Amino acid sequence: MKERSKLSTFFYYKLRPFLTKVKEFIFKYTGINFISKKFRQLPKKTRRAITGYIFILPFIIGFFLFGLRPIYNSIKMALADFAGSKIIDGSTKFIIEGFGLSQFKQIFAENPEHVEAILGVLGDLMIVVPLVLVFSLILALLVNKKLKGIKIFRTIFFIPVILLSGNLIRYFQNYNLLDLPGLRGGAMQEMVQLYIPGNFSDIIVSAFDKVVLILWLGGVQTLIFLAGLQKTDKLVYEAAAIDGATGWEMFWKITFPSLIPLMMINIVYTTVIYASLGNPLISAISQATVGAEYGRDYASALAWILFAIELLVIGIYLLVLYFANKRYE
């Protein structure tokens, strides 16, 4: 106890004042105090914008240093008539020749199997993204309850996020561990087709078939929604309850509008993550890259089509949320 008392006395009365003087000296003569003073004088909206840009500054720097050139080369190859290796003056060189839409014309005019893969990925994303969001929101509402042992349940629900690596999820998909064979051709499928006509029944059956994958993909989104729920002012709910609002009304009038910005984040995250998992279009890109039949120019065109699909899905659902948010303004 005496040793600890001496150590704490040394820290508070000797070391701490010295470190404080050093910090004040550095802040004064490096201009940090001046910048901090000017920053506090800015409007709150401007300060928040600057803070946001500081957070994403490492990504912006990394993008310009390491990402911009590969993206530029990928665009050049996708719009080239030929991109590959040729023997020039006795040495093998990678060259890019021509400019046009020949690769995209080849995809849509000569390769119906790749067009089918493109449409399949688009339909798959349109189904899975809202299902993951709905499941994650429901799960966040459940784990937000103050129950005994709720922290253990939160940890269990986040385990798939830790395990969700590319190799593991690819292994699960290759061995059909993410499928539920009992839903295919079973009584549930027949019942859905009996009461729901047309293509809607196929969409619902496909959703049930992906329920395991949806469980795996919902961990991060659940945490994001949970953070939003815990930031909501409880006094607002108490005031609404005093005014006679039901739980259903409070969800649509308070909870849902407050979570719309987080839903936008989750839409982007879910779309990118699910599109990067093993799907027919990614397989086609990999085969075209290493195969002699197509080449890197054709693979780059397929990759940009996949990127366009992601942008389309994100744009559609962000537009839906935009009009939903307008309703609550």
PENORDA-V476099 format. One record per residue. N is the residue number from 1. SS is DSSP state (H for helix, E for strand, C for the rest). Layout:
BEGIN
((N SS) (N SS))
END
This chain:
BEGIN
((1 C) (2 H) (3 H) (4 H) (5 H) (6 H) (7 H) (8 H) (9 H) (10 H) (11 H) (12 H) (13 H) (14 H) (15 H) (16 H) (17 H) (18 H) (19 H) (20 H) (21 H) (22 H) (23 H) (24 H) (25 H) (26 H) (27 H) (28 H) (29 H) (30 C) (31 C) (32 H) (33 H) (34 H) (35 H) (36 H) (37 H) (38 H) (39 H) (40 H) (41 H) (42 C) (43 C) (44 H) (45 H) (46 H) (47 H) (48 H) (49 H) (50 H) (51 H) (52 H) (53 H) (54 H) (55 H) (56 H) (57 H) (58 H) (59 H) (60 H) (61 H) (62 H) (63 H) (64 H) (65 H) (66 H) (67 H) (68 H) (69 H) (70 H) (71 H) (72 H) (73 H) (74 H) (75 H) (76 H) (77 H) (78 H) (79 C) (80 C) (81 C) (82 E) (83 E) (84 E) (85 E) (86 E) (87 E) (88 E) (89 C) (90 C) (91 E) (92 E) (93 E) (94 E) (95 E) (96 E) (97 E) (98 C) (99 C) (100 C) (101 C) (102 H) (103 H) (104 H) (105 H) (106 H) (107 H) (108 H) (109 H) (110 H) (111 C) (112 H) (113 H) (114 H) (115 H) (116 H) (117 H) (118 H) (119 H) (120 H) (121 H) (122 H) (123 H) (124 H) (125 H) (126 H) (127 H) (128 H) (129 H) (130 H) (131 H) (132 H) (133 H) (134 H) (135 H) (136 H) (137 H) (138 H) (139 H) (140 H) (141 H) (142 H) (143 H) (144 C) (145 C) (146 C) (147 C) (148 C) (149 C) (150 H) (151 H) (152 H) (153 H) (154 H) (155 H) (156 H) (157 H) (158 H) (159 H) (160 H) (161 H) (162 H) (163 H) (164 C) (165 C) (166 H) (167 H) (168 H) (169 H) (170 H) (171 H) (172 H) (173 H) (174 H) (175 C) (176 C) (177 C) (178 C) (179 C) (180 C) (181 H) (182 H) (183 H) (184 C) (185 C) (186 C) (187 H) (188 H) (189 H) (190 H) (191 H) (192 H) (193 H) (194 H) (195 H) (196 C) (197 C) (198 C) (199 H) (200 H) (201 H) (202 H) (203 H) (204 H) (205 H) (206 H) (207 H) (208 H) (209 H) (210 C) (211 H) (212 H) (213 H) (214 H) (215 H) (216 H) (217 H) (218 C) (219 H) (220 H) (221 H) (222 H) (223 H) (224 H) (225 H) (226 H) (227 H) (228 H) (229 H) (230 H) (231 H) (232 C) (233 C) (234 H) (235 H) (236 H) (237 H) (238 H) (239 H) (240 H) (241 H) (242 H) (243 C) (244 C) (245 C) (246 C) (247 H) (248 H) (249 H) (250 H) (251 H) (252 H) (253 H) (254 H) (255 H) (256 H) (257 H) (258 H) (259 H) (260 H) (261 H) (262 H) (263 H) (264 H) (265 H) (266 H) (267 H) (268 H) (269 H) (270 H) (271 H) (272 H) (273 H) (274 H) (275 H) (276 H) (277 C) (278 C) (279 C) (280 H) (281 H) (282 H) (283 H) (284 H) (285 H) (286 H) (287 H) (288 H) (289 H) (290 H) (291 C) (292 C) (293 C) (294 C) (295 C) (296 H) (297 H) (298 H) (299 H) (300 H) (301 H) (302 H) (303 H) (304 H) (305 H) (306 H) (307 H) (308 H) (309 H) (310 H) (311 H) (312 H) (313 H) (314 H) (315 H) (316 H) (317 H) (318 H) (319 H) (320 H) (321 H) (322 H) (323 H) (324 H) (325 H) (326 H) (327 H) (328 H) (329 C))
END
